[in-house]
Amino acid sequence: MIAVPYKFEPELSDQEFMKLGQLSIRWSHIEYVLGMCLKRMLRLTDDEAIIVVFPLSLDQRLTRIRQLAESTPVCELAVRPLNELKLIMPAIQYVRNNVIHAFVTEDEFRLQSKQRTLTKAEVFSAEELTNYAAHVTVALRYALGFEFDTEGHSYTLPDRPVIPEFLQSNFPGLRSFR
């Protein structure tokens, strides 16, 4: 195998590499499920969604979901997940983008384009919020119903996690998120 020329790799343990991989996959699944929610809200077929929904960024998907929910009444089961997503997804995106697009140094993920840095500890402290966001997206998906069963279904959310202080500082709306 060809060796990698980057010097940061010895600074990340096998456990840290594994955790970053897990978080990356969870973030991808959250984005996918939100795409499926938008597909359902628009009543699109799979082929139509491939053209209309899945090329959209996560931010565009969230914006369209919010716009549709405001212009067309959604079932009562979808209200709480939608409200939770409005609060937590900017924080999830903040961490995700900082990790995925960062330059990695000894203990930091440095995102030059935004002039911001997160430590490994900060990134890993957001895992519970990421897991909670995954549950919230599944709750929304269930609430919207399915093609074969259009009636919405409830999904019991876990308790809200403690929000890491660095996210509360950057997203003041999360301070009351308890």
C-alpha positions as a Markdown table, in Angstrom:
| # | Residue | x | y | z |
|---|---|---|---|---|
| 1 | Met | 0.0 | 0.0 | 0.0 |
| 2 | Ile | 1.2 | 3.5 | -0.8 |
| 3 | Ala | 1.9 | 5.5 | 2.4 |
| 4 | Val | 0.0 | 8.7 | 3.0 |
| 5 | Pro | 2.2 | 11.9 | 3.1 |
| 6 | Tyr | 0.0 | 13.5 | 5.8 |
| 7 | Lys | 1.5 | 13.8 | 9.3 |
| 8 | Phe | -1.8 | 14.0 | 11.2 |
| 9 | Glu | -2.6 | 10.3 | 11.1 |
| 10 | Pro | -0.3 | 9.3 | 13.9 |
| 11 | Glu | -2.0 | 11.9 | 16.0 |
| 12 | Leu | -5.4 | 10.1 | 15.7 |
| 13 | Ser | -5.8 | 6.8 | 17.5 |
| 14 | Asp | -7.5 | 3.9 | 15.9 |
| 15 | Gln | -10.5 | 4.6 | 18.2 |
| 16 | Glu | -10.6 | 8.2 | 17.1 |
| 17 | Phe | -10.5 | 7.2 | 13.4 |
| 18 | Met | -13.3 | 4.7 | 14.1 |
| 19 | Lys | -15.4 | 7.3 | 15.9 |
| 20 | Leu | -15.0 | 9.8 | 13.1 |
| 21 | Gly | -16.1 | 7.1 | 10.6 |
| 22 | Gln | -19.1 | 6.4 | 12.7 |
| 23 | Leu | -20.1 | 10.0 | 13.0 |
| 24 | Ser | -19.6 | 10.5 | 9.3 |
| 25 | Ile | -21.9 | 7.6 | 8.5 |
| 26 | Arg | -24.5 | 8.9 | 11.0 |
| 27 | Trp | -24.4 | 12.3 | 9.4 |
| 28 | Ser | -24.9 | 10.8 | 6.0 |
| 29 | His | -27.9 | 8.8 | 7.2 |
| 30 | Ile | -29.4 | 11.8 | 8.8 |
| 31 | Glu | -29.1 | 13.6 | 5.5 |
| 32 | Tyr | -30.6 | 10.6 | 3.6 |
| 33 | Val | -33.6 | 10.3 | 5.9 |
| 34 | Leu | -34.3 | 14.0 | 5.6 |
| 35 | Gly | -34.2 | 13.6 | 1.9 |
| 36 | Met | -36.8 | 10.8 | 2.2 |
| 37 | Cys | -38.9 | 13.1 | 4.4 |
| 38 | Leu | -38.8 | 15.8 | 1.7 |
| 39 | Lys | -39.7 | 13.1 | -1.0 |
| 40 | Arg | -42.7 | 12.1 | 1.1 |
| 41 | Met | -43.8 | 15.7 | 1.7 |
| 42 | Leu | -43.6 | 16.3 | -2.1 |
| 43 | Arg | -45.3 | 13.0 | -2.9 |
| 44 | Leu | -42.6 | 12.1 | -5.4 |
| 45 | Thr | -41.7 | 8.7 | -6.8 |
| 46 | Asp | -38.2 | 7.3 | -6.3 |
| 47 | Asp | -37.2 | 8.4 | -9.8 |
| 48 | Glu | -38.5 | 11.9 | -9.3 |
| 49 | Ala | -36.8 | 12.2 | -6.0 |
| 50 | Ile | -33.5 | 11.3 | -7.5 |
| 51 | Ile | -33.9 | 14.3 | -9.8 |
| 52 | Val | -35.5 | 16.8 | -7.5 |
| 53 | Val | -34.6 | 15.9 | -3.9 |
| 54 | Phe | -31.3 | 14.1 | -3.6 |
| 55 | Pro | -29.1 | 16.6 | -5.5 |
| 56 | Leu | -30.0 | 19.2 | -2.8 |
| 57 | Ser | -27.7 | 20.0 | 0.0 |
| 58 | Leu | -28.7 | 19.3 | 3.5 |
| 59 | Asp | -29.4 | 22.9 | 4.1 |
| 60 | Gln | -31.6 | 23.1 | 1.0 |
| 61 | Arg | -33.5 | 20.0 | 2.1 |
| 62 | Leu | -34.1 | 21.4 | 5.6 |
| 63 | Thr | -35.2 | 24.8 | 4.1 |
| 64 | Arg | -37.7 | 23.1 | 1.8 |
| 65 | Ile | -39.0 | 20.9 | 4.6 |
| 66 | Arg | -39.6 | 23.9 | 6.8 |
| 67 | Gln | -41.2 | 25.9 | 3.9 |
| 68 | Leu | -43.6 | 23.0 | 3.1 |
| 69 | Ala | -44.5 | 22.5 | 6.7 |
| 70 | Glu | -45.3 | 26.2 | 7.0 |
| 71 | Ser | -47.4 | 26.4 | 3.8 |
| 72 | Thr | -49.2 | 23.0 | 4.1 |
| 73 | Pro | -50.4 | 21.7 | 7.4 |
| 74 | Val | -48.5 | 18.6 | 8.6 |
| 75 | Cys | -49.9 | 16.0 | 10.9 |
| 76 | Glu | -49.6 | 16.7 | 14.6 |
| 77 | Leu | -47.1 | 13.9 | 15.0 |
| 78 | Ala | -44.6 | 15.8 | 12.7 |
| 79 | Val | -44.7 | 19.1 | 14.7 |
| 80 | Arg | -42.3 | 18.2 | 17.5 |
| 81 | Pro | -39.7 | 16.6 | 15.2 |
| 82 | Leu | -39.8 | 19.6 | 12.9 |
| 83 | Asn | -39.3 | 22.0 | 15.9 |
| 84 | Glu | -36.5 | 19.9 | 17.2 |
| 85 | Leu | -34.8 | 19.8 | 13.8 |
| 86 | Lys | -35.0 | 23.6 | 13.6 |
| 87 | Leu | -33.0 | 23.9 | 16.8 |
| 88 | Ile | -30.4 | 21.1 | 16.5 |
| 89 | Met | -29.6 | 20.8 | 12.8 |
| 90 | Pro | -27.5 | 24.0 | 12.6 |
| 91 | Ala | -25.3 | 22.7 | 15.4 |
| 92 | Ile | -25.0 | 19.3 | 13.8 |
| 93 | Gln | -24.1 | 21.0 | 10.5 |
| 94 | Tyr | -21.5 | 23.2 | 12.2 |
| 95 | Val | -19.7 | 20.1 | 13.7 |
| 96 | Arg | -20.1 | 18.0 | 10.6 |
| 97 | Asn | -18.8 | 20.6 | 8.2 |
| 98 | Asn | -15.9 | 21.4 | 10.5 |
| 99 | Val | -14.8 | 17.8 | 10.5 |
| 100 | Ile | -15.5 | 16.8 | 6.9 |
| 101 | His | -13.9 | 19.9 | 5.4 |
| 102 | Ala | -11.2 | 20.6 | 7.9 |
| 103 | Phe | -7.4 | 20.5 | 7.9 |
| 104 | Val | -6.5 | 18.2 | 10.8 |
| 105 | Thr | -3.7 | 19.1 | 13.2 |
| 106 | Glu | -2.5 | 17.5 | 16.4 |
| 107 | Asp | -5.7 | 18.1 | 18.4 |
| 108 | Glu | -7.8 | 20.2 | 16.1 |
| 109 | Phe | -10.0 | 20.3 | 13.1 |
| 110 | Arg | -9.3 | 23.7 | 11.4 |
| 111 | Leu | -11.8 | 24.9 | 8.8 |
| 112 | Gln | -10.0 | 27.6 | 7.0 |
| 113 | Ser | -13.0 | 28.8 | 4.9 |
| 114 | Lys | -14.9 | 29.7 | 8.1 |
| 115 | Gln | -11.9 | 30.6 | 10.2 |
| 116 | Arg | -13.0 | 28.2 | 12.9 |
| 117 | Thr | -11.4 | 25.4 | 14.8 |
| 118 | Leu | -12.9 | 22.5 | 16.8 |
| 119 | Thr | -10.9 | 20.3 | 19.1 |
| 120 | Lys | -11.2 | 16.6 | 19.0 |
| 121 | Ala | -12.9 | 16.7 | 22.4 |
| 122 | Glu | -15.5 | 19.1 | 21.1 |
| 123 | Val | -16.2 | 17.0 | 18.0 |
| 124 | Phe | -16.5 | 13.8 | 20.1 |
| 125 | Ser | -18.7 | 15.6 | 22.7 |
| 126 | Ala | -21.3 | 16.2 | 20.0 |
| 127 | Glu | -21.9 | 12.5 | 19.4 |
| 128 | Glu | -25.0 | 12.3 | 21.7 |
| 129 | Leu | -26.5 | 15.3 | 19.8 |
| 130 | Thr | -25.8 | 13.5 | 16.5 |
| 131 | Asn | -27.5 | 10.4 | 17.8 |
| 132 | Tyr | -30.5 | 12.4 | 19.0 |
| 133 | Ala | -30.7 | 14.1 | 15.6 |
| 134 | Ala | -30.9 | 10.6 | 14.0 |
| 135 | His | -33.8 | 9.7 | 16.2 |
| 136 | Val | -35.6 | 13.0 | 15.4 |
| 137 | Thr | -35.2 | 12.5 | 11.7 |
| 138 | Val | -36.7 | 8.9 | 12.0 |
| 139 | Ala | -39.5 | 10.4 | 14.1 |
| 140 | Leu | -40.3 | 12.9 | 11.4 |
| 141 | Arg | -40.1 | 10.1 | 8.7 |
| 142 | Tyr | -42.6 | 8.0 | 10.7 |
| 143 | Ala | -44.9 | 10.9 | 11.3 |
| 144 | Leu | -45.1 | 11.7 | 7.6 |
| 145 | Gly | -46.2 | 8.2 | 6.7 |
| 146 | Phe | -45.1 | 6.0 | 3.9 |
| 147 | Glu | -46.2 | 5.4 | 0.3 |
| 148 | Phe | -47.9 | 2.1 | 1.3 |
| 149 | Asp | -49.3 | 3.5 | 4.5 |
| 150 | Thr | -50.1 | 7.2 | 4.4 |
| 151 | Glu | -51.2 | 7.5 | 8.0 |
| 152 | Gly | -48.5 | 8.9 | 10.2 |
| 153 | His | -47.0 | 6.9 | 13.1 |
| 154 | Ser | -45.6 | 8.0 | 16.4 |
| 155 | Tyr | -42.0 | 7.4 | 17.4 |
| 156 | Thr | -40.8 | 7.8 | 20.9 |
| 157 | Leu | -37.8 | 10.1 | 21.1 |
| 158 | Pro | -35.1 | 9.5 | 23.7 |
| 159 | Asp | -34.5 | 12.2 | 26.3 |
| 160 | Arg | -32.7 | 15.2 | 24.9 |
| 161 | Pro | -29.0 | 15.1 | 25.5 |
| 162 | Val | -26.9 | 17.6 | 27.3 |
| 163 | Ile | -25.8 | 20.1 | 24.8 |
| 164 | Pro | -22.0 | 20.7 | 24.8 |
| 165 | Glu | -21.1 | 24.2 | 26.0 |
| 166 | Phe | -19.2 | 25.1 | 22.8 |
| 167 | Leu | -22.4 | 24.5 | 20.8 |
| 168 | Gln | -24.5 | 26.5 | 23.3 |
| 169 | Ser | -22.1 | 29.4 | 22.9 |
| 170 | Asn | -22.4 | 29.3 | 19.1 |
| 171 | Phe | -26.2 | 28.6 | 19.0 |
| 172 | Pro | -27.9 | 30.5 | 21.8 |
| 173 | Gly | -31.2 | 28.8 | 21.1 |
| 174 | Leu | -29.7 | 25.6 | 22.4 |
| 175 | Arg | -29.3 | 27.0 | 25.9 |
| 176 | Ser | -32.9 | 26.5 | 26.6 |
| 177 | Phe | -32.8 | 23.1 | 24.9 |
| 178 | Arg | -33.2 | 20.8 | 27.9 |
